[in-house]
Amino acid sequence: MYAVVDIAGQQFQVKEGSVLRVPRLAWEEGAKKTFSDVLLVRSETATMVGSPHVAGASVEATVVGHVRGEKIIIFKMKKRKNYRRRNGHRQDYTEIKIDGIVAPN
């Protein structure tokens, strides 16, 4: 069984037991949260597609921790103009573990 869920404006395909990196959420480590913005639920026998959300479906997750992504280098240059700018960026993420998918009956 898997589901497609909307978390912080992005869509993620989740399975029970999987660990995801989602955009930084202001939750403490170990907190249990429920996402009700489920767009699709697929089991072995049926597929339920929402319009826009599947009524009665939810995804339960636990916050594992907060991490930072790889460093990305932004380099701007204009040839023959002595213009060079170097900047770096590291994105903040929250790792969540999917505890269960609740499908409607």
Backbone as JSON, one array per atom type, in Angstrom:
{
  "sequence": "MYAVVDIAGQQFQVKEGSVLRVPRLAWEEGAKKTFSDVLLVRSETATMVGSPHVAGASVEATVVGHVRGEKIIIFKMKKRKNYRRRNGHRQDYTEIKIDGIVAPN",
  "N": [[0.85, -1.17, 0.0], [0.52, 2.21, -0.82], [0.69, 5.82, -0.71], [-0.02, 9.1, -1.99], [0.92, 12.12, -0.78], [0.38, 15.49, 0.29], [2.76, 17.57, 1.47], [3.8, 20.4, 2.98], [3.34, 21.89, 0.61], [4.46, 20.32, -1.37], [4.41, 17.27, -3.24], [4.57, 13.92, -2.16], [5.38, 10.5, -2.56], [4.55, 7.95, -0.45], [5.37, 5.13, 1.61], [4.58, 2.72, 4.11], [6.79, 2.78, 6.8], [8.85, 4.04, 5.45], [11.42, 6.6, 5.18], [11.47, 10.04, 4.87], [12.77, 13.07, 3.4], [11.65, 16.17, 3.94], [10.68, 19.6, 3.25], [11.78, 22.0, 5.69], [10.1, 21.73, 8.74], [8.42, 23.15, 11.51], [8.58, 21.45, 13.88], [9.1, 19.45, 16.81], [11.68, 17.01, 17.5], [10.75, 13.6, 17.5], [8.05, 14.07, 17.64], [4.7, 13.17, 16.9], [2.79, 13.28, 14.03], [-0.09, 13.89, 11.93], [-0.98, 13.72, 8.61], [-3.45, 14.98, 6.61], [-3.91, 15.68, 4.03], [-4.22, 13.86, 1.7], [-3.72, 12.74, -1.51], [-3.91, 10.49, -3.1], [-4.58, 7.05, -2.65], [-3.36, 3.82, -2.74], [-4.03, 0.46, -2.64], [-3.64, -3.14, -2.47], [-5.9, -4.03, -3.73], [-7.5, -1.87, -4.58], [-7.67, 1.48, -5.94], [-7.81, 4.74, -4.81], [-8.6, 7.91, -5.77], [-8.41, 11.28, -5.01], [-10.39, 14.33, -5.12], [-9.95, 17.36, -4.48], [-8.71, 15.87, -2.44], [-8.54, 12.7, -0.75], [-11.28, 11.63, 0.95], [-11.38, 10.97, 4.38], [-8.94, 9.67, 4.46], [-5.61, 9.41, 5.77], [-2.19, 10.06, 6.76], [0.13, 8.9, 9.02], [2.9, 10.07, 10.83], [6.25, 10.26, 12.21], [8.53, 12.59, 13.54], [11.86, 12.38, 12.78], [14.26, 13.85, 12.8], [16.12, 16.95, 12.3], [17.85, 18.07, 9.51], [20.53, 19.2, 7.34], [20.96, 19.88, 3.9], [23.17, 19.02, 1.12], [25.89, 21.22, 0.25], [25.38, 23.78, -2.05], [26.85, 25.44, -4.69], [26.68, 28.68, -5.92], [27.59, 30.41, -8.66], [28.33, 33.35, -10.26], [29.22, 35.03, -13.23], [30.57, 37.44, -15.42], [31.88, 37.67, -18.52], [34.94, 39.22, -19.37], [34.44, 41.5, -17.82], [35.3, 41.61, -15.26], [33.68, 40.63, -13.24], [32.69, 38.64, -10.73], [30.93, 36.47, -8.67], [30.56, 34.5, -5.85], [28.63, 32.22, -4.13], [27.14, 30.3, -1.53], [24.81, 27.71, -0.55], [22.8, 25.93, 1.78], [20.19, 23.78, 2.16], [17.55, 23.47, 4.54], [16.13, 20.61, 6.01], [13.54, 18.38, 7.17], [13.49, 15.24, 8.56], [11.22, 12.64, 8.29], [9.51, 9.75, 9.49], [7.38, 7.37, 8.16], [4.67, 6.11, 9.77], [2.19, 4.9, 9.4], [-0.51, 4.29, 7.05], [-3.71, 5.41, 6.73], [-6.52, 4.27, 5.31], [-9.65, 5.11, 3.79], [-12.82, 3.44, 4.35]],
  "CA": [[0.0, 0.0, 0.0], [1.21, 3.49, -0.8], [-0.16, 7.01, -0.83], [0.6, 10.36, -2.41], [0.48, 13.08, 0.24], [0.85, 16.86, 0.13], [3.45, 18.04, 2.68], [4.43, 21.72, 2.79], [3.23, 22.34, -0.76], [5.08, 19.39, -2.29], [3.78, 15.95, -3.23], [5.49, 12.83, -1.88], [4.83, 9.15, -2.54], [5.01, 7.37, 0.81], [5.02, 3.77, 2.0], [4.72, 2.52, 5.54], [8.16, 2.47, 7.19], [9.85, 4.81, 4.71], [11.91, 7.84, 5.78], [11.48, 11.1, 3.85], [13.28, 14.41, 3.68], [10.68, 17.16, 3.49], [11.12, 20.95, 3.63], [11.85, 22.21, 7.15], [8.85, 21.92, 9.46], [8.71, 23.64, 12.87], [8.13, 20.45, 14.85], [10.19, 18.9, 17.61], [12.03, 15.62, 17.22], [9.93, 12.63, 18.22], [6.63, 14.43, 17.6], [3.88, 12.38, 15.98], [1.89, 14.16, 13.28], [-0.99, 13.27, 10.98], [-1.21, 14.49, 7.39], [-4.77, 14.63, 6.08], [-3.97, 16.09, 2.62], [-3.85, 12.69, 0.91], [-4.22, 12.91, -2.87], [-4.16, 9.19, -3.71], [-4.26, 5.88, -1.83], [-3.42, 2.6, -3.55], [-3.82, -0.78, -1.93], [-3.51, -4.28, -3.37], [-7.15, -4.28, -4.43], [-8.2, -0.69, -5.11], [-7.01, 2.78, -6.01], [-8.72, 5.84, -4.54], [-8.04, 9.2, -6.18], [-9.21, 12.36, -4.45], [-10.64, 15.5, -5.95], [-8.51, 17.1, -4.6], [-8.2, 15.0, -1.38], [-9.31, 11.5, -0.47], [-12.0, 11.84, 2.21], [-11.18, 9.94, 5.39], [-7.59, 9.11, 4.41], [-4.57, 10.18, 6.45], [-0.88, 9.44, 6.89], [0.7, 9.18, 10.33], [4.36, 10.13, 10.73], [7.03, 10.67, 13.37], [9.68, 13.4, 13.18], [13.11, 11.73, 13.15], [15.23, 14.89, 13.13], [16.29, 18.06, 11.37], [19.16, 17.96, 8.87], [20.81, 20.16, 6.28], [21.35, 19.22, 2.66], [24.5, 19.27, 0.58], [26.15, 22.6, -0.11], [25.26, 24.1, -3.47], [27.62, 26.64, -5.01], [26.11, 29.55, -6.94], [28.69, 31.21, -9.19], [27.93, 34.25, -11.34], [30.38, 35.63, -13.86], [30.38, 38.1, -16.72], [33.19, 37.63, -19.17], [35.66, 40.47, -19.7], [33.95, 42.62, -17.03], [35.86, 41.46, -13.92], [32.55, 40.43, -12.33], [32.58, 37.26, -10.26], [30.28, 36.35, -7.36], [30.47, 33.11, -5.41], [27.74, 32.13, -2.98], [26.77, 28.93, -1.22], [23.51, 27.54, 0.09], [22.46, 24.61, 2.3], [18.76, 23.75, 2.44], [17.14, 22.8, 5.77], [15.13, 19.57, 5.82], [13.07, 17.6, 8.3], [13.33, 13.83, 8.22], [10.07, 12.04, 8.95], [9.31, 8.32, 9.26], [5.96, 7.09, 7.96], [4.24, 5.05, 10.69], [1.04, 4.16, 8.87], [-1.43, 4.93, 6.11], [-5.1, 5.08, 7.08], [-7.36, 4.39, 4.11], [-11.1, 5.1, 4.1], [-13.49, 2.17, 4.06]],
  "C": [[0.89, 1.23, 0.0], [0.22, 4.61, -0.97], [0.67, 8.16, -1.38], [0.02, 11.43, -1.5], [1.12, 14.44, -0.04], [1.44, 17.32, 1.46], [4.18, 19.32, 2.32], [4.44, 22.14, 1.33], [3.89, 21.44, -1.78], [4.42, 18.02, -2.15], [4.84, 14.87, -3.06], [4.74, 11.51, -1.95], [5.41, 8.45, -1.33], [4.53, 5.93, 0.95], [5.23, 3.67, 3.5], [6.15, 2.09, 5.85], [9.22, 3.27, 6.46], [10.21, 6.09, 5.45], [12.06, 8.86, 4.67], [12.2, 12.33, 4.35], [12.3, 15.4, 3.08], [11.2, 18.55, 3.86], [10.95, 21.17, 5.13], [10.48, 22.51, 7.74], [9.19, 22.27, 10.9], [8.13, 22.69, 13.91], [9.32, 19.9, 15.59], [10.45, 17.46, 17.23], [11.2, 14.69, 18.09], [8.45, 12.93, 18.19], [5.91, 13.56, 16.57], [2.85, 13.31, 15.34], [1.05, 13.34, 12.31], [-1.21, 14.21, 9.81], [-2.54, 14.04, 6.79], [-4.92, 15.02, 4.61], [-3.47, 14.95, 1.74], [-4.52, 12.8, -0.45], [-4.6, 11.58, -3.51], [-3.79, 8.11, -2.7], [-4.41, 4.65, -2.72], [-3.11, 1.41, -2.65], [-3.7, -1.91, -2.95], [-4.75, -4.46, -4.24], [-7.77, -3.07, -5.1], [-7.3, 0.54, -5.11], [-8.05, 3.85, -5.79], [-8.02, 7.15, -4.86], [-8.97, 10.28, -5.67], [-9.45, 13.47, -5.45], [-10.9, 16.71, -5.07], [-7.97, 16.12, -3.55], [-9.12, 13.8, -1.21], [-9.96, 11.68, 0.9], [-11.75, 10.66, 3.15], [-9.8, 9.31, 5.39], [-6.62, 10.01, 5.15], [-3.29, 9.37, 6.51], [-0.3, 9.87, 8.23], [2.22, 9.08, 10.24], [4.97, 10.59, 12.04], [8.23, 11.47, 12.88], [10.94, 12.72, 13.71], [14.14, 12.77, 13.57], [15.25, 15.97, 12.06], [17.71, 17.99, 10.83], [19.3, 19.07, 7.85], [21.33, 19.4, 5.07], [22.78, 19.54, 2.26], [24.66, 20.75, 0.22], [26.1, 22.76, -1.62], [25.99, 25.42, -3.7], [26.93, 27.39, -6.14], [27.25, 30.47, -7.4], [28.19, 32.02, -10.37], [29.18, 34.9, -11.91], [29.97, 36.3, -15.17], [31.76, 38.21, -17.35], [33.67, 39.03, -19.52], [35.2, 41.68, -18.9], [34.46, 42.58, -15.59], [34.74, 41.35, -12.87], [32.45, 38.95, -12.0], [31.96, 37.28, -8.87], [30.14, 34.87, -7.04], [29.64, 33.08, -4.14], [27.4, 30.67, -2.77], [25.43, 28.88, -0.51], [23.36, 26.11, 0.57], [21.0, 24.66, 2.73], [18.5, 22.99, 3.75], [16.03, 21.81, 5.45], [14.7, 19.0, 7.16], [12.9, 16.17, 7.83], [12.15, 13.27, 9.01], [9.99, 10.57, 8.56], [7.81, 8.06, 9.19], [5.58, 5.88, 8.83], [3.09, 4.24, 10.11], [0.23, 5.0, 7.91], [-2.83, 4.45, 6.47], [-5.95, 5.34, 5.85], [-8.83, 4.37, 4.52], [-11.71, 3.75, 3.72], [-14.44, 2.3, 2.9]]
}
